[in-house]
Amino acid sequence: MSDSLPDHAARSTVETDLDSTLIVEAGAGTGKTESLVSRAIALLASGRAKIDTLAIITFTNAAAAELRARVRSKVEESLDPEVSTELAKRLGVSNSELTKNLEAGLEGIDGATIVTIHSFAQSILNAFPLQAGLPPGFQIADEIEASIRFGERWSTFLDDLFESDDTIPILRAALLLGLTTPNLRTLAESLHDNWDRLSEVKIPLELPTVDSTKLVGALNQLIEAADRCNCPEDRLYKRILKVIPFRDALDGAEGDDLIDLLAFEQSQETLSPRKVGQPGAWGGSEGKQEVLALFENANNLLSEILDPLRMAVLTTLVALVGKFTLDGAMQRRIEGRLEFHDLLVHACDLLRREHDVRAQLRNQYTHILVDEFQDTDPLQAEICALLATPAETITEGTSWHELPADDGRVFFVGDPKQSIYRFRRADIATYIKAKTSFGGGPKSVNLTMNFRSHSSIIEWVNTVFAKIMVAGEGQPSYVALDSSRTGKHPDGGARVYLTGGPSDVFADELRELDAASAVAAIRKICDEAWTVDTRDSSVPDGVGRGRPLTYKDIAILVRARSSIDSIEAALDAAEIPYRIEARSLILGSQEVRDLLSVLAAIADPSDDIAVVAALKSAAFGCSDRDLVDYFIASGRKSTAWQPSTKQFDGLPNNNPVVEALRSLNDFRETLWWRGPTGLIEHIVSTTRLLHKSTWSRNYRESWRRVRYVTDQCRAFVAAGGGGINEFLDWIRRQAEEQGASGEPLLTDPDEDAVRITTIHASKGLQYPIVIVAGIGGSRGRRSSPPVLWDASGSGEYSLGRGELNLRTPGYGTSKPRWSTSRWSGFSMLH
């Protein structure tokens, strides 16, 4: 460790202050994981921990495997006589004792607890299944199986809901208020991921009594005001005429009929305030304003009736879906078929309840080291706090951040500037709260020396992010980085380039401009023969050595799938090879969309849109002219697009549309014995999808995407999935997750191609050159989450959109907490 590093004191603290609880804020490229490895080696070498009493927790299985390899390598390196002598001096132990401790650690490294937090929780539950209320030998459902099981339970739940006499009035009112079953499923998925925050509640099944007397009176006043208009073509006058049927229908309506009428979306539209009409038609502006005031009064009275109705509907639906969620969690517990989140909930609950279990595990794990702590949710933090606190000092109801944890038993390393997994319950507030928890607050140290990027890049990053990452409620302040790469770069210096700029063009055109800028940048890089700095990054001011840059050294990062088509088209036109590495991007690619269109047409031949999409796909290649000629020849019949339709007069046997429809029909007839996976393979073979892509320079990428769908279908079926309809529903949901699912796909190290991935999927990876695309345009409409959780774990709910949105009263006040996702956006860019 060089004494010249500006953060030398912090790095020394990590290695030598072993009796203190530390939280290390390590910026990008500063050696975050290396600091955790150094801490682990110091604990082993000093004898404070043994390899089997050390728990090292990280975020992914890949990271855990890498950590194990790095710990092993570091132990072997530390056993070198020269290295061990210096390390023994720093730790204040004898060389012989250090060697003995490290050799014991090396011997047991294969069995060491270096795992993800979910694997750690699983090991706790495996050791104490009965105490946790689980059957011995319980199993873990993977993401595919969990998704299938949820879909099956949800379908059954909806069927029961719509068949129950008790819930029919509520559901009818909900649908009339503008809610849909997809709205309910979105709520169910959110509650499913947070079921530990729910509690059993009584389900109210009664709607409030409705009295429309005042509203009818207001409508009569409004209708009478129509006599003041001197122009029957006036738009305000015509709006009043639309009120008359509504008033007439209300007159005499009662009970469920009255509720249905008031809740009907069109009724709300009839009275919604709109500033239309000409003043001259109403005897001047004052006359018009009087009529508009009557509209507003009637609308307010309607709202007074509907607000309690909306709240009753929302409360009941939340309770019903909440019960569905808790019943599912209980079912998984009884059956012993848990999901990943269940592991954390049950492990945490076990540690809270069982004193003896907590004491035994505390003795087993004397030190817990946590990597990527900025992505830790409160359950994970609580597990660490419970194991670090003397069992006898924990009282029921004490929050994790109030537990008197022993010093030195926990070590955290993370970077709040890289917190981008809020959708997985990672909350930067947990990171901030941990700084004042664990026995009064860990020591905080900052690693600031970046070994990855050139000083010119670090200077730009510091300048930009110091202005936008400003400390506030629930947000930490930006900590500037230093750079070890201050020597001359082989190309004269690495830089940050900004392209594009403000534009008032439409979104599609803006995406094309972004793609053109990215391709132009790649062309510039290749034409100027840039090189990659290959020097030892740990040596400040070292002499640069460069190797020729290749396409695979370049990565294009995107925020969402919407940019992909434009980027692919631009790269194809420029004959630049590329490869998509994020699962969500592959599922949204044209090849996958084409294949899914064919499957959809086979699954439901009555869906004309799906059939036409299949005909136009690469599988059949029918042109718009082919489709028009065929439709005219069919006599424009409504059944023209059904695959079973026979050939029409005037069309030859080899007409592309006729042949394609015949093929779709043949595919459907073989589905029953081929199954979903066999059908996909048969489609790919029969339509020669792989062969058709060989004309493209990037044909290997097209092949990989098609095969990926086949592999996903095979995994779906193996996990107990159903038929082709169920597979289509499942894979479409995977695609809708916009990069929130899974890690990047494995790359082909021999393929020289530009990498395209999402910002989420690129986390933890390194590329010599990064192009961030699509950050200059509008983010578009962002839908609010169905549930906002406050600091106490209580939920505020929102269903639907726009004016028809149903919300609990506290949702609006909780909104600022959701707006902290702005920090997450900055973190992704950082």
HELIX and SHEET records of a PDB file:
HELIX    1   1 HIS A    8  THR A   16  1                                   9    
HELIX    2   2 LYS A   32  SER A   46  1                                  15    
HELIX    3   3 ASN A   61  SER A   78  1                                  18    
HELIX    4   4 PRO A   81  LEU A   91  1                                  11    
HELIX    5   5 ASN A   95  GLU A  107  1                                  13    
HELIX    6   6 ILE A  109  GLY A  111  5                                   3    
HELIX    7   7 ILE A  117  ALA A  127  1                                  11    
HELIX    8   8 GLU A  143  GLU A  163  1                                  21    
HELIX    9   9 ILE A  168  LEU A  176  1                                   9    
HELIX   10  10 THR A  181  HIS A  192  1                                  12    
HELIX   11  11 TRP A  195  ARG A  197  5                                   3    
HELIX   12  12 THR A  213  GLU A  224  1                                  12    
HELIX   13  13 ALA A  225  ARG A  228  5                                   4    
HELIX   14  14 ARG A  235  LEU A  250  1                                  16    
HELIX   15  15 GLY A  255  ALA A  263  1                                   9    
HELIX   16  16 GLU A  265  LEU A  271  1                                   7    
HELIX   17  17 PRO A  279  TRP A  282  5                                   4    
HELIX   18  18 SER A  285  GLU A  335  1                                  51    
HELIX   19  19 PHE A  340  ARG A  353  1                                  14    
HELIX   20  20 HIS A  355  GLN A  364  1                                  10    
HELIX   21  21 PHE A  373  ASP A  375  5                                   3    
HELIX   22  22 PRO A  378  ALA A  388  1                                  11    
HELIX   23  23 ALA A  391  THR A  393  5                                   3    
HELIX   24  24 TRP A  400  GLU A  402  5                                   3    
HELIX   25  25 PRO A  416  GLN A  418  5                                   3    
HELIX   26  26 ARG A  422  ARG A  424  5                                   3    
HELIX   27  27 ILE A  428  ALA A  434  1                                   7    
HELIX   28  28 SER A  455  ILE A  468  1                                  14    
HELIX   29  29 ALA A  507  ASP A  527  1                                  21    
HELIX   30  30 TYR A  551  ASP A  553  5                                   3    
HELIX   31  31 ARG A  561  SER A  563  5                                   3    
HELIX   32  32 ILE A  564  ALA A  573  1                                  10    
HELIX   33  33 ARG A  583  LEU A  587  1                                   5    
HELIX   34  34 GLN A  590  ALA A  603  1                                  14    
HELIX   35  35 ASP A  608  LYS A  616  1                                   9    
HELIX   36  36 ASP A  624  ALA A  633  1                                  10    
HELIX   37  37 PRO A  656  THR A  686  1                                  31    
HELIX   38  38 LEU A  689  LYS A  692  1                                   4    
HELIX   39  39 TYR A  699  ALA A  718  1                                  20    
HELIX   40  40 ILE A  724  GLU A  736  1                                  13    
HELIX   41  41 GLY A  802  LEU A  804  5                                   3    
HELIX   42  42 TYR A  811  TRP A  818  1                                   8    
HELIX   43  43 SER A  821  LEU A  829  1                                   9    
SHEET    1   A 6 THR A 113  THR A 116  0                                        
SHEET    2   A 6 LEU A  54  THR A  58  1                                        
SHEET    3   A 6 HIS A 367  VAL A 370  1                                        
SHEET    4   A 6 VAL A 410  GLY A 414  1                                        
SHEET    5   A 6 LEU A  22  ALA A  26  1                                        
SHEET    6   A 6 LYS A 443  LEU A 447  1                                        
SHEET    1   B 2 GLN A 139  ILE A 140  0                                        
SHEET    2   B 2 ARG A 337  LEU A 338  1                                        
SHEET    1   C 2 MET A 449  HIS A 454  0                                        
SHEET    2   C 2 ASP A 482  ARG A 485  1                                        
SHEET    1   D 2 THR A 531  ASP A 533  0                                        
SHEET    2   D 2 GLY A 546  PRO A 548 -1                                        
SHEET    1   E 4 TYR A 578  ILE A 580  0                                        
SHEET    2   E 4 VAL A 754  THR A 758  1                                        
SHEET    3   E 4 ILE A 554  VAL A 558  1                                        
SHEET    4   E 4 ILE A 769  VAL A 772  1                                        
SHEET    1   F 3 VAL A 787  TRP A 789  0                                        
SHEET    2   F 3 GLY A 795  LEU A 799 -1                                        
SHEET    3   F 3 LEU A 806  ARG A 807 -1                                        
END                                                                             
